[in-house]
Structure formats: C-alpha cells, structure tokens
Amino acid sequence: MMLNIKRFDLVVVKAVMAVSLFLFYSLASASGSGGGFGAPRQAAPADPNYDYGKAIYSGRQKGIGRIKYCVANGQEKIKVKKSSLKAYKGRTYQELMANLYDCNKPEEQILSRLGNDNTYYVVYYLNKRYRLGLRR
C-alpha cells in the first residue's frame, strides 16, 4: 500500500509542475517578450534635420519641387553620388553648400534657389548619408 501512495504523489507532483510551467510560458509569451529572444526591437531615435534634408533632396517637400543635384568638380558639374562627393570628404559645410548646382540649370547654385537654411538641411543629409565627415 505504501508504494501506491508514493507513485500517486509522484504523478501529482509531475502534473503540478507541468501545469505551472505551461502557465508560466503562456504568460511570458503573452506579455510581449518576443518569444524569449529578448526585448522587441526599438526604433532608432529620429533625426528631424536628416529627415527634412532627405525630403528636400528627394523632392517631397511642398513648395520646392524636384531638383537634380550636381556638384562642381573643377569646371564641370557632375551628378551627386558617393564617388562625386569623395573630393569633399573632411571639408566644411560651407564649401559643399557653395558647390551644389541644379543639373537642369548648371549656372544656378542650389544656395540661391533654396536659401541658406534649406541648403544646410540638404548638405546635412548628404553628410550623414555618404559619411563625408564635414566640419562646421
């Protein structure tokens, strides 16, 4: 008779452990822990200057419209891309601002078309986007 009681206790203990583990894991997954792989991914902090410069550069800013950006390389104007901006790595914001042009109107500087503030936002965006390391 003693053996039957011990077996019964063992079965009860196993059942209680199984139920408690089930409840623990179901509550943990319902709390949003991401399935045990850590906290859910947090969004990167927003940089409003970067976003505003990107909106102007891509032509999504109302009142400004689309502009094709070129950069002065000697006497010629080249479309803005990573390779054409290499010459401005480590220089100042003012140098790049003075050498941005509209490709459709090569004689027109972006600075005169957009103004100082909006041109600064575009150069800020280009600096971050292409990791130019521009100085202020």
URFENUR-V302563 format. One record per residue. N is the residue number from 0. RES is the residue in one small letter. SS is DSSP state (H for helix, E for strand, L for the rest). OMEGA is omega as a letter, one per 30 degrees, with the letter a starting at -180 (none if undefined). Layout:
# URFENUR-V302563
n = <N N>
res = <RES RES>
ss = <SS SS>
omega = <OMEGA OMEGA>
This chain:
# URFENUR-V302563
n = <0 1 2 3 4 5 6 7 8 9 10 11 12 13 14 15 16 17 18 19 20 21 22 23 24 25 26 27 28 29 30 31 32 33 34 35 36 37 38 39 40 41 42 43 44 45 46 47 48 49 50 51 52 53 54 55 56 57 58 59 60 61 62 63 64 65 66 67 68 69 70 71 72 73 74 75 76 77 78 79 80 81 82 83 84 85 86 87 88 89 90 91 92 93 94 95 96 97 98 99 100 101 102 103 104 105 106 107 108 109 110 111 112 113 114 115 116 117 118 119 120 121 122 123 124 125 126 127 128 129 130 131 132 133 134 135>
res = <m m l n i k r f d l v v v k a v m a v s l f l f y s l a s a s g s g g g f g a p r q a a p a d p n y d y g k a i y s g r q k g i g r i k y c v a n g q e k i k v k k s s l k a y k g r t y q e l m a n l y d c n k p e e q i l s r l g n d n t y y v v y y l n k r y r l g l r r>
ss = <L H H H H H H H H H H H H H H H H H H H H H H H H H H H H H L L L L L L L L L L L L L L L L L H H H H H H H H H H H L L L L L L L L L L E E E E E L L E E E E L L H H H H H H H L L L E H H H H H H L E E E L L L L L L E H H H H H L H H H H H H H H H H H H H H H L L L L E L>
omega = <a l a l l l l l l l l l l l l l a l a l l l a a l l l a l a l a l l l a l a l a l l l l a l a l l a a l l l l a a l a a a l a l a l l a l l a l a l a l a l a l a a a l a a a l l l a l a l a l a a l a l a l l a l a l l a a a a a a a a l l l l a l l a l a a a l a a a l l none>
